[in-house]
Amino acid sequence: MSKTLWLTVFGVVLGAVAGWFYWSQWGCTAGCSITGSPINSTLYGGFMGGLLLNSVRKEKKKEQPTNTN
């Protein structure tokens, strides 16, 4: 598996744990669509964590063609 995929999976797991922790400590009990439910908060956190760590990747340098005249 590539390094980018591992970072994305790690971000999803870390974000899901953070989402659940946020719900358990500060989540509201009524009227909130994301933090009102532990499942919604966990899924949202996992999604955001995956997006965040998926965007952190090193781009490969492209070799510049040499001009031989």
LUMTOR-735189 format. One line per field, with one value per residue: x, y, z of N, C-alpha, C in turn; residue number from 1. Coordinates in Angstrom, 2 decimals. Each point is the difference from the previous one (the first is absolute). Layout:
% residues N
nu = (X | ...)
nv = (Y | ...)
nw = (Z | ...)
cau = (X | ...)
cav = (Y | ...)
caw = (Z | ...)
cu = (X | ...)
cv = (Y | ...)
cw = (Z | ...)
lonu = (NUM | ...)
***
This chain:
% residues 69
nu = (0.84 | -0.48 | 0.96 | -0.50 | -0.18 | 1.18 | 0.44 | -0.69 | 0.37 | 1.23 | -0.18 | -0.57 | 0.90 | 1.00 | -0.54 | -0.23 | 1.17 | 0.54 | -0.72 | 0.28 | 1.28 | -0.09 | -0.65 | 0.90 | 0.81 | -0.23 | -0.36 | -0.87 | -1.08 | -0.31 | -0.42 | 1.02 | 0.23 | 1.13 | 0.00 | -1.20 | 0.70 | 0.32 | -0.94 | -0.83 | 0.27 | -0.08 | -1.06 | -0.50 | 0.37 | -0.44 | -1.07 | -0.09 | 0.22 | -0.81 | -0.84 | 0.15 | 0.09 | -1.05 | -0.22 | 0.53 | 0.55 | 1.07 | 0.10 | -0.03 | 1.30 | -0.44 | 0.62 | 0.80 | -0.62 | 1.11 | 0.37 | 0.13 | 0.58)
nv = (-1.18 | 1.02 | 0.88 | 0.47 | -1.25 | -0.32 | 1.13 | -0.32 | -1.27 | 0.41 | 0.87 | -1.00 | -0.87 | 0.83 | 0.35 | -1.30 | -0.28 | 0.96 | -0.44 | -1.24 | 0.33 | 0.71 | -1.01 | -0.83 | 0.98 | 0.40 | -1.18 | 0.55 | 0.17 | 1.17 | -0.22 | -0.72 | 0.26 | 0.63 | 0.89 | -0.12 | -0.67 | -1.04 | -0.59 | 1.03 | 0.21 | -1.31 | -0.12 | 1.12 | -0.37 | -1.21 | 0.56 | 0.88 | -0.99 | -0.77 | 1.01 | 0.26 | -1.27 | -0.08 | 1.20 | -0.70 | 0.33 | -0.68 | 1.04 | -0.90 | 0.21 | 0.78 | -0.90 | 1.04 | 0.07 | -0.61 | 1.21 | -0.88 | 1.14)
nw = (0.00 | -0.66 | 0.11 | -1.13 | -0.38 | 0.48 | -0.53 | -1.08 | 0.06 | 0.27 | -0.99 | -0.69 | 0.42 | -0.17 | -1.15 | -0.19 | 0.51 | -0.72 | -1.02 | 0.34 | 0.20 | -1.12 | -0.56 | 0.53 | -0.37 | -1.24 | -0.45 | -0.83 | 0.74 | -0.50 | -1.22 | 0.33 | -1.26 | 0.26 | 0.97 | -0.50 | -0.87 | 0.76 | -0.71 | -0.04 | 1.27 | 0.21 | -0.79 | 0.51 | 1.22 | -0.30 | -0.53 | 0.98 | 0.86 | -0.74 | -0.11 | 1.28 | 0.39 | -0.79 | 0.48 | 0.99 | -1.12 | -0.18 | -0.78 | -0.96 | 0.00 | -0.96 | -0.74 | -0.02 | -1.15 | -0.33 | -0.24 | -0.99 | -0.23)
cau = (-0.84 | 0.82 | 0.11 | -1.16 | -1.15 | 0.19 | -0.28 | -1.44 | -0.64 | 0.34 | -0.79 | -1.39 | -0.09 | 0.26 | -1.13 | -1.16 | 0.20 | -0.17 | -1.41 | -0.71 | 0.41 | -0.67 | -1.41 | -0.13 | 0.35 | -0.65 | -1.11 | -1.28 | -0.97 | -1.14 | 0.05 | 1.25 | 0.00 | 1.25 | 0.45 | -1.10 | 0.02 | 1.39 | 0.32 | 0.25 | 1.23 | 1.11 | 0.14 | 0.48 | 1.41 | 0.78 | 0.05 | 0.88 | 1.37 | 0.49 | 0.28 | 1.15 | 1.26 | 0.17 | 0.54 | 1.41 | 0.82 | 1.13 | -0.09 | 1.24 | 0.56 | 0.08 | 1.28 | -0.08 | 0.72 | 1.18 | -0.05 | 1.27 | -0.08)
cav = (1.18 | 1.20 | 0.85 | 0.90 | -0.76 | -0.18 | 1.28 | 0.23 | -0.92 | 0.49 | 1.21 | -0.38 | -0.57 | 1.07 | 0.92 | -0.65 | 0.04 | 1.40 | 0.33 | -0.63 | 0.69 | 1.30 | -0.24 | -0.41 | 1.09 | 1.27 | -0.13 | 0.45 | -1.08 | 0.15 | 1.07 | 0.06 | -1.11 | -0.76 | -0.38 | -0.51 | -1.45 | -0.49 | -0.57 | 1.11 | 0.68 | -0.89 | -0.06 | 1.30 | 0.11 | -0.89 | 0.60 | 1.16 | -0.47 | -0.58 | 1.08 | 0.77 | -0.70 | -0.32 | 1.17 | 0.13 | -0.96 | 0.59 | -0.16 | -0.43 | 0.98 | -0.43 | 0.33 | 0.97 | -0.48 | 0.80 | 0.54 | -0.16 | 0.60)
caw = (0.00 | -0.13 | 1.18 | 0.01 | 0.49 | 1.45 | 0.66 | -0.05 | 0.96 | 1.33 | 0.21 | 0.24 | 1.34 | 0.97 | -0.05 | 0.60 | 1.46 | 0.42 | -0.12 | 1.11 | 1.22 | 0.01 | 0.35 | 1.40 | 0.90 | -0.27 | -0.94 | 0.51 | 0.16 | -0.89 | -0.99 | -0.76 | -0.95 | 0.02 | 1.34 | 0.80 | -0.05 | -0.02 | -1.30 | -0.93 | 0.39 | -0.31 | -1.46 | -0.46 | 0.39 | -0.86 | -1.33 | 0.05 | 0.23 | -1.25 | -0.95 | 0.46 | -0.18 | -1.41 | -0.68 | 0.37 | -0.72 | -0.68 | -1.44 | -0.63 | -0.92 | -1.40 | -0.59 | -1.08 | -1.18 | -0.34 | -1.36 | -0.69 | -1.34)
cu = (0.89 | -0.06 | -1.20 | -1.23 | 0.11 | -0.29 | -1.49 | -0.74 | 0.27 | -0.80 | -1.46 | -0.16 | 0.19 | -1.15 | -1.26 | 0.10 | -0.20 | -1.46 | -0.83 | 0.33 | -0.67 | -1.47 | -0.14 | 0.28 | -0.85 | -1.22 | -1.32 | -1.00 | -1.18 | 0.24 | 1.27 | 0.08 | 1.28 | 0.34 | -1.12 | -0.03 | 1.45 | 0.39 | 0.30 | 1.31 | 1.23 | 0.23 | 0.55 | 1.48 | 0.89 | 0.16 | 0.98 | 1.46 | 0.61 | 0.33 | 1.26 | 1.31 | 0.20 | 0.61 | 1.48 | 0.78 | 1.09 | -0.14 | 1.36 | 0.47 | 0.06 | 1.35 | -0.22 | 0.76 | 1.18 | -0.08 | 1.38 | -0.14 | 1.21)
cv = (1.24 | 0.82 | 0.94 | -0.71 | -0.23 | 1.28 | 0.29 | -0.88 | 0.45 | 1.26 | -0.30 | -0.54 | 1.07 | 1.00 | -0.60 | 0.00 | 1.42 | 0.43 | -0.60 | 0.71 | 1.36 | -0.16 | -0.32 | 1.13 | 1.25 | -0.08 | 0.45 | -1.15 | 0.12 | 1.13 | 0.09 | -1.20 | -0.83 | -0.48 | -0.52 | -1.52 | -0.48 | -0.58 | 1.10 | 0.70 | -0.84 | -0.07 | 1.31 | 0.18 | -0.89 | 0.56 | 1.17 | -0.40 | -0.62 | 1.05 | 0.77 | -0.72 | -0.47 | 1.18 | 0.22 | -1.11 | 0.72 | -0.27 | -0.38 | 1.08 | -0.58 | 0.45 | 0.95 | -0.57 | 0.91 | 0.40 | -0.12 | 0.51 | -0.32)
cw = (0.00 | 1.29 | 0.13 | 0.53 | 1.50 | 0.76 | 0.02 | 1.01 | 1.43 | 0.33 | 0.29 | 1.42 | 1.06 | 0.03 | 0.62 | 1.52 | 0.52 | -0.07 | 1.13 | 1.32 | 0.10 | 0.39 | 1.49 | 0.98 | -0.20 | -0.92 | 0.60 | 0.00 | -0.95 | -0.99 | -0.81 | -0.94 | 0.07 | 1.40 | 0.89 | 0.09 | 0.00 | -1.36 | -1.01 | 0.30 | -0.35 | -1.50 | -0.56 | 0.35 | -0.84 | -1.40 | -0.04 | 0.24 | -1.23 | -1.03 | 0.39 | -0.27 | -1.44 | -0.75 | 0.32 | -0.70 | -0.76 | -1.50 | -0.56 | -0.96 | -1.39 | -0.54 | -1.17 | -1.22 | -0.32 | -1.46 | -0.60 | -1.42 | -0.81)
lonu = (1 | 2 | 3 | 4 | 5 | 6 | 7 | 8 | 9 | 10 | 11 | 12 | 13 | 14 | 15 | 16 | 17 | 18 | 19 | 20 | 21 | 22 | 23 | 24 | 25 | 26 | 27 | 28 | 29 | 30 | 31 | 32 | 33 | 34 | 35 | 36 | 37 | 38 | 39 | 40 | 41 | 42 | 43 | 44 | 45 | 46 | 47 | 48 | 49 | 50 | 51 | 52 | 53 | 54 | 55 | 56 | 57 | 58 | 59 | 60 | 61 | 62 | 63 | 64 | 65 | 66 | 67 | 68 | 69)
***
